[in-house]
Amino acid sequence: MKLISVGLKNHIKHEVTSLCSCWKITRSDGVMLRFTDLDRDLSVAGETYKSTDSYDRGILKSSNNIDTDEMKITGVLSLDGFGEGDLRAGVYDHAELIFFLVNWMDPGAGVIPLRRGKIGEVTWKDGAFTAEFRGLSDALRREVGDLYTPECRARFCDPDCGLNKAEFEITDVIAAVSNPQIIILTSFADGSARLDSGLVVFTSGANAGRAVEIESWDAGSREIRLFLPLPHLPAVGDTVTIYPGCDKRFQTCRDVYENQINFRGFPHIPGTDNLLSGTV
């Protein structure tokens, strides 16, 4: 049940209403965006919602069970804050979205809350974007629990792993850029470094704050190939912090990092082939 003010409740009983929709997005980088489908900017509770006709929301669907509330928002990439670069950078991944109705002739009467949740998958094509909305009930549909796997379940240097991330930091400067997926380092050229599946964190430049997984490392050319292309082309002189990777195997944990006591996997668990063979 939604709680709304008496004045707003009386207003929606009329045959003709002056309701408009508003939505507020809080991105992963802390930036807030506010929009309304009214033909002018609107102030609600001291916050300004910018007028735009560059988006359209889909039909709201609700249920009384734990099925995910469904809604899709579509718009053009010219909408403030929804540039292709921002979408590629992932700043809208899991961004919080609040959607409500308000009487634009009397915004002080309160709002009708419709949805609150997170933005899921975002796609873009031909100058337009589509954002999937996931309601709060989406979290209840996810299975949470431990898995029995031969590989380690911990992330490298997380609390379960127990290693100190600072001890493995490598700082360097970009000497050359082939494309948004390949960078050349200036100094570091250790052929024994296990950078595959590691991370490159950009500490300056257009990609500052962005962490990207490493696909491969070539010490001879000091070339790092990233799993995904960067949203912005790096520049020569950009600084990076690099962390080695871990393939989650017990042998690596023991022989390379000497951390087998914290291994969070089951290296001796029989695989599916052994179970089906009947020899276990």
C-alpha positions as CSV (number, residue, x, y, z in Angstrom):
1,M,0.0,0.0,0.0
2,K,1.3,3.4,-1.0
3,L,1.0,6.3,1.6
4,I,0.0,9.6,0.0
5,S,-1.3,12.9,1.4
6,V,-5.0,13.6,1.7
7,G,-4.7,16.5,-0.8
8,L,-3.1,14.3,-3.4
9,K,-5.6,11.5,-2.8
10,N,-8.4,13.9,-3.4
11,H,-6.8,15.3,-6.5
12,I,-6.5,11.9,-8.2
13,K,-10.3,11.3,-7.6
14,H,-11.0,14.1,-10.1
15,E,-11.8,13.2,-13.7
16,V,-9.0,15.5,-14.9
17,T,-5.7,15.5,-13.1
18,S,-2.4,17.4,-13.4
19,L,0.0,14.6,-12.7
20,C,3.4,14.2,-14.3
21,S,6.1,11.6,-13.8
22,C,9.6,12.2,-12.4
23,W,12.6,10.0,-12.0
24,K,15.8,10.3,-10.2
25,I,19.0,8.3,-10.9
26,T,22.0,8.1,-8.6
27,R,24.9,6.8,-10.6
28,S,27.7,4.6,-9.3
29,D,30.0,7.7,-9.4
30,G,27.7,9.6,-7.1
31,V,26.2,11.9,-9.8
32,M,22.5,12.5,-9.6
33,L,20.2,13.1,-12.6
34,R,16.6,14.2,-12.3
35,F,14.0,14.3,-15.2
36,T,10.3,14.9,-15.7
37,D,8.0,14.6,-18.6
38,L,6.4,17.9,-17.8
39,D,6.9,20.6,-20.5
40,R,8.9,22.7,-18.0
41,D,11.4,22.2,-15.2
42,L,9.8,21.3,-11.9
43,S,10.9,21.7,-8.3
44,V,9.9,18.9,-5.9
45,A,11.1,19.0,-2.3
46,G,13.8,21.4,-3.1
47,E,15.2,19.4,-6.1
48,T,14.9,20.5,-9.7
49,Y,13.7,17.9,-12.3
50,K,14.7,18.8,-15.8
51,S,12.0,18.8,-18.5
52,T,12.7,16.5,-21.4
53,D,10.7,14.7,-24.0
54,S,13.8,12.5,-24.9
55,Y,12.7,9.5,-22.9
56,D,9.8,7.1,-22.7
57,R,8.9,4.6,-20.0
58,G,7.4,1.3,-20.6
59,I,4.3,-0.2,-19.0
60,L,4.6,-0.8,-15.2
61,K,4.0,-4.4,-14.2
62,S,3.7,-5.5,-10.6
63,S,2.8,-8.7,-8.8
64,N,2.1,-9.8,-5.2
65,N,4.9,-12.5,-5.3
66,I,8.7,-12.1,-5.6
67,D,8.7,-11.8,-9.4
68,T,10.8,-8.9,-10.5
69,D,8.9,-5.6,-11.2
70,E,9.3,-4.9,-14.8
71,M,9.8,-1.5,-16.6
72,K,12.0,-0.3,-19.4
73,I,13.1,3.2,-20.1
74,T,14.1,4.3,-23.5
75,G,15.6,7.6,-24.6
76,V,18.0,9.3,-27.0
77,L,21.8,9.5,-26.3
78,S,21.5,13.3,-26.4
79,L,19.7,13.2,-23.1
80,D,21.9,14.9,-20.5
81,G,24.2,12.4,-18.8
82,F,23.3,9.5,-21.2
83,G,26.2,9.8,-23.6
84,E,27.6,6.6,-25.1
85,G,30.9,7.2,-23.3
86,D,29.1,7.2,-19.9
87,L,27.2,4.0,-20.8
88,R,30.4,2.2,-21.9
89,A,32.2,3.4,-18.7
90,G,29.5,1.5,-16.7
91,V,28.6,4.5,-14.5
92,Y,24.9,3.3,-14.8
93,D,25.6,-0.3,-13.7
94,H,23.4,-0.9,-10.7
95,A,22.5,2.8,-10.4
96,E,19.6,3.6,-8.1
97,L,16.4,4.7,-9.7
98,I,13.4,6.3,-8.0
99,F,10.2,6.8,-10.1
100,F,7.1,8.7,-8.9
101,L,4.2,10.9,-9.9
102,V,3.5,14.4,-8.6
103,N,0.8,17.1,-9.1
104,W,2.8,19.7,-11.0
105,M,0.2,22.4,-10.0
106,D,0.8,21.6,-6.3
107,P,4.1,19.8,-5.9
108,G,4.1,20.5,-2.2
109,A,1.2,18.1,-1.7
110,G,3.6,15.2,-1.9
111,V,4.3,12.4,-4.4
112,I,2.9,9.1,-5.4
113,P,5.8,6.6,-5.2
114,L,5.7,4.1,-8.0
115,R,9.1,2.3,-8.2
116,R,12.4,2.1,-6.4
117,G,15.2,-0.2,-7.4
118,K,18.3,-0.6,-9.6
119,I,19.1,-0.2,-13.2
120,G,19.9,-3.6,-14.8
121,E,21.0,-4.1,-18.3
122,V,21.6,-1.0,-20.4
123,T,21.9,-1.3,-24.2
124,W,22.3,1.4,-26.9
125,K,22.0,1.4,-30.7
126,D,21.4,3.9,-33.4
127,G,21.5,6.9,-31.1
128,A,19.1,5.5,-28.5
129,F,19.4,3.7,-25.2
130,T,17.2,1.2,-23.4
131,A,17.6,0.7,-19.6
132,E,16.1,-2.2,-17.7
133,F,14.6,-1.5,-14.3
134,R,14.9,-4.1,-11.5
135,G,12.7,-3.6,-8.5
136,L,13.7,-4.3,-4.9
137,S,12.2,-7.7,-5.0
138,D,14.9,-8.8,-7.5
139,A,17.3,-9.4,-4.7
140,L,15.0,-12.0,-3.2
141,R,15.1,-14.1,-6.4
142,R,18.9,-14.6,-6.2
143,E,20.4,-17.7,-4.8
144,V,22.9,-17.0,-2.1
145,G,25.2,-19.6,-0.6
146,D,28.5,-21.3,-0.9
147,L,29.5,-23.5,-3.8
148,Y,31.7,-26.6,-3.8
149,T,34.2,-26.0,-6.5
150,P,37.8,-27.2,-7.2
151,E,38.8,-23.5,-7.7
152,C,39.1,-20.9,-5.0
153,R,36.0,-18.9,-4.4
154,A,37.8,-15.9,-2.9
155,R,38.8,-12.9,-4.9
156,F,42.5,-12.2,-5.0
157,C,43.5,-10.2,-1.9
158,D,40.0,-10.0,-0.5
159,P,39.4,-10.7,3.2
160,D,38.9,-14.4,2.5
161,C,42.1,-14.6,0.5
162,G,44.0,-12.9,3.3
163,L,46.8,-11.5,1.1
164,N,47.7,-7.8,1.3
165,K,46.9,-6.1,-2.0
166,A,49.3,-3.2,-1.4
167,E,52.2,-5.7,-1.5
168,F,51.5,-6.5,-5.1
169,E,50.9,-3.0,-6.5
170,I,52.8,-2.1,-9.7
171,T,52.7,1.6,-10.7
172,D,53.7,2.8,-14.2
173,V,53.0,5.3,-16.9
174,I,51.6,4.6,-20.3
175,A,54.2,5.0,-23.0
176,A,52.1,4.2,-26.1
177,V,48.5,3.3,-27.0
178,S,47.7,1.0,-29.9
179,N,43.9,1.1,-29.5
180,P,41.4,1.3,-26.6
181,Q,42.2,-2.4,-25.7
182,I,46.0,-2.3,-25.8
183,I,48.4,-0.2,-23.7
184,I,52.2,-0.2,-23.6
185,L,54.0,0.4,-20.3
186,T,57.0,2.6,-19.8
187,S,59.2,0.8,-17.3
188,F,57.7,-2.5,-16.0
189,A,58.9,-5.5,-17.9
190,D,59.0,-8.4,-15.5
191,G,58.6,-11.6,-17.5
192,S,57.8,-13.6,-14.3
193,A,54.9,-11.4,-13.3
194,R,51.5,-13.1,-13.4
195,L,49.4,-10.3,-14.8
196,D,47.0,-12.4,-16.8
197,S,43.5,-12.0,-15.2
198,G,44.9,-9.2,-13.1
199,L,43.6,-5.6,-13.0
200,V,44.7,-2.3,-14.5
201,V,43.4,0.7,-12.5
202,F,43.7,4.1,-14.2
203,T,44.7,6.8,-11.8
204,S,44.7,9.7,-14.2
205,G,43.4,10.7,-17.6
206,A,40.0,10.3,-19.1
207,N,39.6,6.8,-17.6
208,A,40.6,7.7,-14.1
209,G,39.0,5.4,-11.5
210,R,38.3,2.7,-14.1
211,A,39.5,-0.8,-13.4
212,V,39.8,-3.2,-16.3
213,E,40.7,-6.9,-16.3
214,I,43.9,-8.0,-18.1
215,E,43.6,-10.6,-20.8
216,S,47.3,-11.0,-21.5
217,W,50.7,-9.6,-20.7
218,D,53.8,-9.5,-22.9
219,A,56.9,-8.6,-21.0
220,G,59.1,-8.3,-24.1
221,S,57.0,-5.5,-25.6
222,R,55.6,-4.3,-22.2
223,E,52.1,-4.7,-23.8
224,I,49.0,-5.2,-21.8
225,R,45.9,-6.4,-23.7
226,L,42.6,-5.8,-21.8
227,F,39.6,-8.0,-21.9
228,L,37.3,-5.1,-22.8
229,P,38.0,-1.9,-24.7
230,L,38.2,1.2,-22.6
231,P,35.3,3.8,-22.9
232,H,37.9,6.5,-23.6
233,L,41.2,6.2,-25.5
234,P,44.1,6.5,-23.0
235,A,46.7,9.1,-23.5
236,V,50.5,8.8,-23.3
237,G,51.5,9.8,-19.8
238,D,48.4,8.5,-18.1
239,T,49.3,6.7,-14.8
240,V,48.1,3.2,-13.9
241,T,48.3,0.9,-11.0
242,I,48.5,-2.8,-11.9
243,Y,47.6,-5.8,-9.8
244,P,48.6,-9.4,-10.7
245,G,46.0,-12.1,-11.2
246,C,45.2,-15.5,-9.9
247,D,43.8,-18.4,-11.8
248,K,42.1,-19.8,-8.6
249,R,44.0,-23.1,-8.7
250,F,45.4,-24.7,-5.6
251,Q,48.8,-25.2,-7.2
252,T,49.0,-21.4,-7.9
253,C,47.9,-20.5,-4.4
254,R,50.5,-22.9,-2.9
255,D,53.5,-22.5,-5.2
256,V,53.3,-18.9,-6.3
257,Y,51.6,-17.1,-3.4
258,E,52.3,-19.5,-0.5
259,N,48.8,-18.9,0.7
260,Q,47.4,-22.5,0.6
261,I,46.1,-22.2,4.2
262,N,43.6,-19.6,3.0
263,F,42.5,-21.5,-0.1
264,R,38.8,-21.3,-0.4
265,G,38.2,-24.2,-2.8
266,F,38.1,-28.0,-2.8
267,P,40.9,-29.2,-5.0
268,H,40.3,-32.9,-4.4
269,I,36.5,-32.9,-5.1
270,P,35.7,-35.4,-7.8
271,G,34.6,-33.9,-11.1
272,T,31.5,-34.8,-13.1
273,D,33.4,-37.2,-15.3
274,N,34.6,-39.2,-12.3
275,L,31.1,-39.3,-10.8
276,L,29.6,-40.6,-14.0
277,S,32.3,-43.2,-14.5
278,G,31.3,-45.0,-11.3
279,T,34.9,-45.3,-10.1
280,V,34.5,-42.8,-7.3
